[in-house]
Amino acid sequence: MASVNCVIRFFFSLGALLCVWAMPWLEAKQNPNVLFIAVDDLRVELGCYGSDHVLSPNIDRLAEQGTLFERAYCQQTVCNPSRASLLTGLRPDALRVWDLYTHFRENRPELVTLPQLFKENGYYSQCVGKIFHNWRQDDWKGDRVSWNEPEFLHYASHGKDDAQVVGEAPPNLASGTGGTECRDVPDDAYYDGRVANRAVEALKTLKDREQPFFLAVGFWKPHTPFNAPKKYWDMYDRDAVPVPDNLDPPLNVPEIAMTNSRYDGRSKPDELREMHHGHLAAISYLDTQIGKVIAELEALDLRDDTIIVFWSDHGLHLGEHGLTRKTTAFELDAAVPMIVVTPEHGRGQRTEALVELMDVYPTLLELCGLEASHRLEGRSLVSLLKDPESDFKSAVLTQTPRPNYPKGKLPEVMGYSVRTDRFRYTEWRDFETGSVLDKELYDHGSDPLETVNVVAGERYNAFLPELASQLEELVKR
């Protein structure tokens, strides 16, 4: 009996030693993968957000499988600052980045980006497409230190996304106005088709690695030009494409709130409708490419081990308020779609909590059990994934400078805008002195399209002190 006990103790000890030896490997394999999907200039206009005219079945399916954030907001309404903010977890003022030209490492070289942190914690970090801003200068190409291998198709210009086909490209069946282009070409004639193809190949390779992955896939659409292949234009009846009717600047709006990208949609009804037709085609083209990547994730049996985050860097005007493009403090530019899907949390959830893009960084760290290497200004969304109706933030902050693109210089004026449950309150401040030059207030309870600035209305006087206090507190942080 003693010898039997000795044998049992021996194998028990051996098993314990093997478990200790294998624990790091087991823990590494148990860490969830991350599929990080970024899109460019996609405002809150998708089927899953109630826009029934939009054909976006793959993104809609993501919403059915995870948590959709009804009220998510970017930190600045232009690409580079917004992306830098999300990827570092800091606001544009903390980064000193407010334009398209300044790389955040010029001012904050010590920061560890979201993908870099995953790489430093044993993940294989890979970039396909536009994640950081698409730098035009040769000295900054994405952020090499964030990835385990060179990025793919991250460095280019939207205006150079010409159809790449063998021989002469088919004719453009659109007017060409504003960059609209409708050619009968395959998906990979344009950037996003090639991004999707490379992402599919990346997943196949990542499947065989003995480590979890952080795969960032950045799509270029639906940013202008609206040049989706013809089959996506054909998905929509031009006459049935809805166009906005709030085509005038808001009543009582200060001039500084507007931009130079003015657009008189009332005098150009056919052009306005074609622009919206092209925009819808671009969304459906984007949606199909996302569907290809998700389908491959499922085909490789990786879906149950992978967290998916889907987000847009900011919104867009297409004639509303008499504007095109972005760089305003209006809801259309500040609000973004965002969906988070995890293996552990509920399916088909929706939350009306006010959240910010910079909340993504701490969220992924908590979900994957990682620790930040610098102070983050965002807040983890995990409590909302567990309970979509739980309390979160009372106000969120979006900003935009004047001039719209400072080009490496300090802004002259900064527009700081807080969104609360009911209101959007904006202060235009002299950037050097902080003095308030102008204000806006929009009551989303009665005016969700922000057509009237009511800041001077007596009935709103009682709300202004609290809104100003909330804004000041967020700016000071």
C-alpha positions as CSV (number, residue, x, y, z in Angstrom):
1,M,0.0,0.0,0.0
2,A,2.9,2.4,0.8
3,S,4.4,1.8,-2.6
4,V,1.1,2.4,-4.3
5,N,0.8,5.7,-2.4
6,C,4.3,6.7,-3.4
7,V,3.4,6.0,-7.1
8,I,0.2,8.1,-6.7
9,R,2.1,10.9,-5.1
10,F,4.8,10.8,-7.8
11,F,2.3,11.1,-10.6
12,F,0.3,13.8,-8.8
13,S,3.5,15.8,-8.3
14,L,4.5,15.2,-11.9
15,G,1.1,16.4,-13.1
16,A,1.4,19.6,-10.9
17,L,4.9,20.3,-12.4
18,L,3.5,19.9,-15.9
19,C,0.7,22.2,-15.2
20,V,3.1,24.9,-13.8
21,W,5.4,24.4,-16.8
22,A,2.5,24.6,-19.3
23,M,0.6,27.5,-17.6
24,P,2.1,30.4,-19.6
25,W,1.3,28.6,-22.9
26,L,-2.2,27.7,-21.7
27,E,-2.9,31.3,-20.6
28,A,-1.6,32.6,-23.9
29,K,-3.9,30.3,-25.8
30,Q,-6.8,31.3,-23.7
31,N,-6.4,35.0,-24.3
32,P,-9.1,36.1,-26.8
33,N,-8.1,37.3,-30.3
34,V,-9.1,40.8,-31.4
35,L,-10.5,41.8,-34.8
36,F,-10.4,45.6,-34.8
37,I,-12.4,47.0,-37.8
38,A,-12.1,50.7,-38.6
39,V,-14.0,52.5,-41.2
40,D,-13.6,56.1,-42.6
41,D,-16.3,58.8,-42.5
42,L,-19.2,56.5,-41.8
43,R,-21.9,58.5,-40.0
44,V,-24.7,56.8,-38.1
45,E,-26.5,55.6,-41.2
46,L,-26.9,51.9,-41.2
47,G,-29.8,49.4,-41.2
48,C,-29.0,48.4,-37.6
49,Y,-29.3,52.1,-36.6
50,G,-32.8,52.4,-38.0
51,S,-31.9,53.6,-41.5
52,D,-34.0,51.2,-43.4
53,H,-33.0,52.5,-46.8
54,V,-29.4,51.3,-46.2
55,L,-28.4,47.8,-47.3
56,S,-25.8,46.8,-44.7
57,P,-26.6,43.1,-43.8
58,N,-23.1,42.2,-42.6
59,I,-22.8,45.1,-40.2
60,D,-26.4,44.6,-39.1
61,R,-25.5,40.9,-38.3
62,L,-22.7,42.1,-36.1
63,A,-25.1,44.2,-34.2
64,E,-27.3,41.2,-33.7
65,Q,-24.4,39.2,-32.2
66,G,-23.0,41.8,-29.8
67,T,-23.7,45.3,-28.3
68,L,-24.6,48.3,-30.4
69,F,-23.9,51.7,-29.0
70,E,-26.7,54.1,-29.9
71,R,-24.8,57.2,-28.8
72,A,-21.1,56.9,-29.4
73,Y,-19.0,60.1,-30.2
74,C,-15.6,60.8,-31.6
75,Q,-13.1,63.1,-29.9
76,Q,-12.5,65.3,-32.9
77,T,-14.4,65.4,-36.2
78,V,-11.5,64.7,-38.6
79,C,-9.4,61.5,-39.3
80,N,-6.0,62.0,-37.8
81,P,-6.8,63.4,-34.4
82,S,-9.8,61.0,-33.9
83,R,-7.7,58.0,-34.8
84,A,-4.7,59.1,-32.7
85,S,-7.1,59.7,-29.7
86,L,-8.7,56.2,-29.9
87,L,-5.3,54.4,-30.5
88,T,-3.7,56.2,-27.5
89,G,-6.7,56.6,-25.2
90,L,-6.0,60.3,-24.9
91,R,-7.9,63.4,-26.1
92,P,-6.5,65.6,-28.9
93,D,-5.5,68.3,-26.4
94,A,-3.3,65.8,-24.5
95,L,-1.7,64.7,-27.7
96,R,-1.4,68.2,-29.2
97,V,-2.8,66.8,-32.4
98,W,-5.6,68.7,-34.1
99,D,-4.7,68.4,-37.9
100,L,-4.0,65.9,-40.6
101,Y,-0.2,66.5,-40.6
102,T,1.0,66.0,-37.0
103,H,2.0,62.5,-35.9
104,F,1.2,62.1,-32.3
105,R,4.8,60.8,-31.7
106,E,6.2,64.2,-32.5
107,N,4.7,65.4,-29.2
108,R,4.3,62.2,-27.2
109,P,6.9,59.7,-28.4
110,E,6.7,57.7,-25.2
111,L,3.1,56.6,-25.6
112,V,2.2,53.0,-26.1
113,T,-0.6,52.5,-28.7
114,L,-3.4,50.0,-28.3
115,P,-1.9,47.5,-30.9
116,Q,1.6,48.1,-29.5
117,L,0.4,47.2,-26.0
118,F,-1.1,44.0,-27.3
119,K,2.1,43.2,-29.2
120,E,4.2,43.8,-26.0
121,N,1.9,41.3,-24.2
122,G,2.4,38.4,-26.5
123,Y,-0.1,39.1,-29.2
124,Y,0.7,39.0,-32.9
125,S,-0.2,42.5,-34.0
126,Q,-1.0,43.1,-37.7
127,C,-2.3,46.1,-39.7
128,V,-4.2,45.8,-43.0
129,G,-5.5,49.0,-44.4
130,K,-6.0,52.5,-42.9
131,I,-5.8,52.4,-39.1
132,F,-3.5,55.4,-38.2
133,H,-3.9,58.3,-40.6
134,N,-2.8,57.8,-44.2
135,W,0.3,60.0,-44.0
136,R,1.5,61.8,-47.1
137,Q,5.0,62.4,-45.7
138,D,7.5,59.6,-46.2
139,D,9.0,60.0,-42.8
140,W,5.8,58.8,-41.0
141,K,4.1,55.8,-42.4
142,G,1.5,54.5,-39.9
143,D,3.3,53.5,-36.7
144,R,5.8,50.8,-37.3
145,V,6.4,50.0,-33.7
146,S,2.8,49.1,-33.2
147,W,2.9,46.1,-35.5
148,N,4.8,42.8,-35.8
149,E,5.1,43.2,-39.5
150,P,4.9,46.1,-42.1
151,E,1.4,47.5,-42.6
152,F,-0.5,46.9,-45.9
153,L,-2.3,49.6,-47.9
154,H,-2.2,52.1,-45.0
155,Y,-0.4,54.9,-46.8
156,A,-2.1,56.4,-49.8
157,S,-4.6,59.1,-50.8
158,H,-8.3,58.7,-51.1
159,G,-8.2,60.7,-54.4
160,K,-5.8,58.1,-55.9
161,D,-8.2,55.2,-55.4
162,D,-8.6,54.7,-59.2
163,A,-10.0,51.5,-60.6
164,Q,-7.1,49.0,-61.1
165,V,-8.1,46.6,-63.8
166,V,-6.4,44.8,-66.7
167,G,-6.6,46.9,-69.8
168,E,-8.7,50.0,-70.0
169,A,-11.2,50.7,-67.2
170,P,-14.9,50.6,-68.2
171,P,-16.6,53.9,-68.6
172,N,-17.8,56.0,-65.7
173,L,-21.6,55.7,-65.7
174,A,-22.0,58.4,-63.0
175,S,-21.6,62.2,-63.6
176,G,-18.2,62.4,-62.0
177,T,-19.3,65.4,-60.0
178,G,-17.7,65.5,-56.6
179,G,-15.7,62.3,-57.5
180,T,-18.8,60.1,-58.1
181,E,-17.8,57.1,-60.1
182,C,-19.8,54.1,-61.2
183,R,-17.7,51.5,-63.2
184,D,-18.4,47.9,-63.8
185,V,-15.3,46.5,-62.1
186,P,-14.6,43.8,-59.5
187,D,-14.4,44.7,-55.8
188,D,-10.6,44.5,-55.7
189,A,-10.3,47.2,-58.3
190,Y,-10.5,49.6,-55.4
191,Y,-8.6,49.8,-52.1
192,D,-11.2,48.2,-49.9
193,G,-11.6,45.1,-52.0
194,R,-7.8,44.6,-51.7
195,V,-7.9,45.3,-48.0
196,A,-10.6,42.6,-47.5
197,N,-8.6,40.1,-49.6
198,R,-5.4,40.7,-47.6
199,A,-7.3,40.5,-44.3
200,V,-8.7,37.1,-45.3
201,E,-5.2,35.8,-46.1
202,A,-3.9,37.3,-42.8
203,L,-6.5,35.3,-40.8
204,K,-5.4,32.1,-42.4
205,T,-1.8,32.7,-41.4
206,L,-2.7,33.9,-37.9
207,K,-4.8,30.8,-37.3
208,D,-1.6,28.7,-37.4
209,R,0.4,30.9,-35.0
210,E,0.9,29.7,-31.4
211,Q,-0.2,33.1,-30.0
212,P,-3.4,35.2,-30.0
213,F,-3.7,38.0,-32.5
214,F,-4.7,41.6,-32.7
215,L,-5.7,42.1,-36.4
216,A,-6.6,45.7,-37.3
217,V,-8.5,46.0,-40.6
218,G,-9.0,49.6,-41.8
219,F,-11.4,50.2,-44.6
220,W,-11.2,53.5,-46.7
221,K,-14.9,53.8,-47.4
222,P,-17.4,55.4,-47.3
223,H,-15.0,58.4,-47.5
224,T,-15.2,60.3,-50.8
225,P,-14.8,59.7,-53.7
226,F,-18.0,57.7,-54.0
227,N,-16.6,55.2,-56.4
228,A,-18.0,51.8,-55.5
229,P,-18.3,49.2,-58.3
230,K,-21.4,49.4,-60.4
231,K,-23.2,46.4,-58.7
232,Y,-23.5,48.4,-55.5
233,W,-25.0,51.3,-57.3
234,D,-27.5,48.9,-58.8
235,M,-28.6,47.8,-55.4
236,Y,-30.5,51.2,-55.1
237,D,-33.2,52.8,-57.1
238,R,-32.0,56.4,-57.7
239,D,-35.5,57.8,-57.5
240,A,-36.1,56.1,-54.1
241,V,-32.8,57.3,-52.5
242,P,-33.8,59.6,-49.6
243,V,-32.2,63.1,-49.5
244,P,-32.2,65.5,-46.5
245,D,-34.6,68.4,-46.2
246,N,-32.6,70.3,-43.6
247,L,-30.4,72.0,-46.2
248,D,-30.0,75.4,-44.6
249,P,-27.6,76.4,-41.8
250,P,-29.2,76.3,-38.3
251,L,-31.1,79.4,-37.3
252,N,-29.0,81.7,-35.2
253,V,-25.9,79.7,-35.8
254,P,-22.6,81.6,-35.4
255,E,-20.5,81.8,-38.5
256,I,-17.5,80.1,-36.8
257,A,-19.6,76.9,-36.4
258,M,-19.8,76.5,-40.2
259,T,-17.0,75.5,-42.6
260,N,-16.0,76.5,-46.1
261,S,-17.4,73.3,-47.6
262,R,-20.8,75.0,-48.3
263,Y,-23.3,73.2,-50.5
264,D,-26.5,74.5,-52.0
265,G,-28.5,71.3,-52.3
266,R,-31.7,73.1,-53.1
267,S,-30.4,74.4,-56.4
268,K,-28.8,71.0,-57.3
269,P,-31.5,68.4,-56.6
270,D,-30.2,65.9,-59.1
271,E,-26.6,66.3,-58.0
272,L,-27.7,66.0,-54.3
273,R,-29.5,62.7,-55.0
274,E,-26.6,61.3,-57.0
275,M,-24.3,62.1,-54.1
276,H,-26.5,60.2,-51.7
277,H,-26.9,57.4,-54.1
278,G,-23.1,57.1,-54.4
279,H,-22.7,57.3,-50.6
280,L,-25.2,54.4,-50.2
281,A,-23.3,52.4,-52.8
282,A,-20.1,53.0,-50.9
283,I,-21.6,51.8,-47.6
284,S,-22.9,48.6,-49.2
285,Y,-19.5,48.0,-50.9
286,L,-17.8,48.5,-47.5
287,D,-20.4,46.2,-45.8
288,T,-19.7,43.4,-48.3
289,Q,-15.9,43.6,-47.7
290,I,-16.5,43.4,-43.9
291,G,-18.7,40.4,-44.5
292,K,-15.9,38.6,-46.4
293,V,-13.6,39.1,-43.4
294,I,-16.2,37.9,-40.8
295,A,-17.0,34.9,-43.0
296,E,-13.4,33.8,-43.1
297,L,-13.1,34.3,-39.3
298,E,-16.1,31.9,-39.0
299,A,-14.8,29.4,-41.6
300,L,-11.5,29.1,-39.7
301,D,-13.5,28.4,-36.5
302,L,-12.0,31.5,-34.8
303,R,-15.3,33.3,-34.1
304,D,-15.8,32.0,-30.6
305,D,-12.3,33.0,-29.5
306,T,-12.4,36.5,-31.0
307,I,-13.5,39.9,-29.8
308,I,-14.7,42.2,-32.6
309,V,-14.8,45.9,-32.4
310,F,-16.3,48.0,-35.2
311,W,-16.1,51.8,-35.3
312,S,-15.9,54.8,-37.5
313,D,-13.6,57.7,-36.9
314,H,-16.2,60.5,-37.3
315,G,-19.4,61.4,-39.2
316,L,-20.1,63.4,-42.3
317,H,-22.4,66.1,-43.9
318,L,-23.9,65.5,-47.3
319,G,-25.9,68.6,-47.8
320,E,-27.4,68.9,-44.3
321,H,-26.9,72.4,-42.8
322,G,-25.8,73.5,-46.3
323,L,-22.5,71.7,-45.8
324,T,-20.5,68.8,-47.1
325,R,-17.6,66.9,-45.4
326,K,-16.9,67.2,-41.7
327,T,-14.9,69.3,-39.1
328,T,-17.9,70.7,-37.4
329,A,-19.3,70.3,-33.8
330,F,-22.7,69.2,-35.1
331,E,-24.2,65.8,-34.2
332,L,-23.8,64.5,-37.8
333,D,-20.0,64.8,-37.6
334,A,-19.6,63.9,-33.9
335,A,-21.8,60.8,-33.7
336,V,-20.3,57.5,-34.9
337,P,-21.5,53.9,-35.2
338,M,-19.8,51.5,-32.8
339,I,-20.4,47.8,-32.1
340,V,-18.6,45.4,-29.8
341,V,-19.0,41.6,-30.0
342,T,-17.5,39.4,-27.4
343,P,-17.8,35.6,-26.7
344,E,-18.9,36.3,-23.1
345,H,-21.5,39.0,-23.3
346,G,-25.1,39.2,-24.5
347,R,-26.2,39.1,-28.2
348,G,-28.4,41.7,-29.8
349,Q,-27.9,44.3,-27.0
350,R,-28.3,48.0,-27.5
351,T,-27.4,50.8,-25.1
352,E,-28.3,54.4,-25.1
353,A,-25.4,55.3,-22.8
354,L,-23.2,58.2,-23.8
355,V,-19.8,56.8,-24.8
356,E,-16.6,58.0,-26.6
357,L,-14.3,56.4,-29.0
358,M,-11.4,56.7,-26.6
359,D,-13.3,54.3,-24.3
360,V,-12.3,51.5,-26.7
361,Y,-8.7,51.3,-25.4
362,P,-9.5,50.6,-21.8
363,T,-12.3,48.3,-22.8
364,L,-10.1,46.0,-24.8
365,L,-7.5,45.9,-22.0
366,E,-10.1,44.8,-19.5
367,L,-11.6,42.2,-21.8
368,C,-8.1,40.7,-22.4
369,G,-6.7,41.1,-18.9
370,L,-4.0,43.6,-19.8
371,E,-2.7,46.7,-18.0
372,A,-2.2,50.1,-19.5
373,S,1.3,51.6,-19.5
374,H,0.1,55.2,-19.3
375,R,-2.8,57.1,-17.9
376,L,-5.9,56.7,-20.1
377,E,-8.7,59.3,-20.4
378,G,-11.3,56.9,-21.5
379,R,-13.4,54.5,-19.4
380,S,-13.9,50.8,-20.0
381,L,-17.3,49.9,-21.6
382,V,-17.4,46.4,-20.0
383,S,-20.0,47.5,-17.4
384,L,-22.3,48.3,-20.4
385,L,-21.5,45.0,-22.1
386,K,-22.7,43.3,-18.9
387,D,-25.7,45.6,-18.4
388,P,-26.6,47.9,-21.3
389,E,-28.9,50.0,-19.0
390,S,-26.3,50.8,-16.3
391,D,-25.2,54.3,-15.6
392,F,-22.2,55.5,-17.5
393,K,-21.4,59.1,-18.4
394,S,-23.5,62.2,-18.0
395,A,-21.7,64.1,-20.8
396,V,-19.2,63.4,-23.6
397,L,-16.8,65.8,-25.4
398,T,-16.1,66.4,-29.0
399,Q,-14.0,69.2,-30.4
400,T,-12.9,70.9,-33.6
401,P,-10.5,73.7,-34.3
402,R,-10.5,76.9,-36.4
403,P,-9.0,77.0,-38.9
404,N,-10.4,73.6,-39.6
405,Y,-6.9,72.3,-40.6
406,P,-4.3,74.1,-38.6
407,K,-1.5,72.5,-40.6
408,G,1.0,72.1,-37.8
409,K,0.2,75.4,-36.1
410,L,-1.7,76.0,-32.9
411,P,-5.4,76.5,-33.4
412,E,-6.7,80.1,-33.2
413,V,-10.1,79.0,-31.9
414,M,-11.3,75.7,-30.5
415,G,-14.9,74.5,-30.5
416,Y,-15.6,72.3,-27.5
417,S,-19.0,70.6,-27.6
418,V,-20.6,68.5,-24.9
419,R,-23.4,66.0,-25.6
420,T,-25.7,65.2,-22.7
421,D,-28.9,63.1,-22.7
422,R,-30.9,66.0,-24.0
423,F,-28.6,68.8,-25.2
424,R,-25.6,69.6,-27.4
425,Y,-23.9,72.6,-25.9
426,T,-20.9,74.2,-27.7
427,E,-18.4,76.9,-26.7
428,W,-16.1,78.5,-29.3
429,R,-13.0,79.6,-27.3
430,D,-9.9,81.6,-28.1
431,F,-7.3,78.9,-27.9
432,E,-4.6,81.1,-26.3
433,T,-6.7,82.8,-23.7
434,G,-9.6,80.5,-23.2
435,S,-12.2,83.3,-23.5
436,V,-15.5,82.3,-24.9
437,L,-16.2,83.9,-28.3
438,D,-19.6,82.3,-29.1
439,K,-22.0,79.6,-28.0
440,E,-24.5,77.1,-29.4
441,L,-27.3,75.1,-27.8
442,Y,-29.4,72.5,-29.5
443,D,-32.3,70.7,-27.8
444,H,-32.4,67.1,-29.0
445,G,-35.6,66.6,-27.2
446,S,-37.4,68.8,-29.7
447,D,-34.8,69.4,-32.5
448,P,-32.7,66.2,-33.2
449,L,-31.6,67.7,-36.5
450,E,-30.1,70.7,-34.8
451,T,-31.9,73.3,-36.9
452,V,-32.2,76.1,-34.3
453,N,-29.5,77.4,-32.0
454,V,-31.5,78.2,-28.8
455,V,-28.7,79.4,-26.6
456,A,-30.3,82.9,-26.4
457,G,-33.8,81.5,-25.6
458,E,-34.9,82.5,-22.1
459,R,-36.5,79.1,-21.4
460,Y,-33.0,77.5,-21.6
461,N,-31.3,79.9,-19.2
462,A,-31.7,77.5,-16.3
463,F,-29.8,74.7,-18.2
464,L,-26.7,76.7,-19.3
465,P,-24.8,76.9,-16.0
466,E,-24.8,73.1,-15.6
467,L,-23.9,72.5,-19.2
468,A,-21.1,75.0,-19.0
469,S,-19.8,73.3,-15.9
470,Q,-19.9,69.9,-17.5
471,L,-18.0,71.2,-20.5
472,E,-15.4,73.0,-18.4
473,E,-14.8,69.9,-16.3
474,L,-14.2,67.7,-19.4
475,V,-11.9,70.3,-21.1
476,K,-9.8,70.7,-17.9
477,R,-9.2,66.9,-17.6
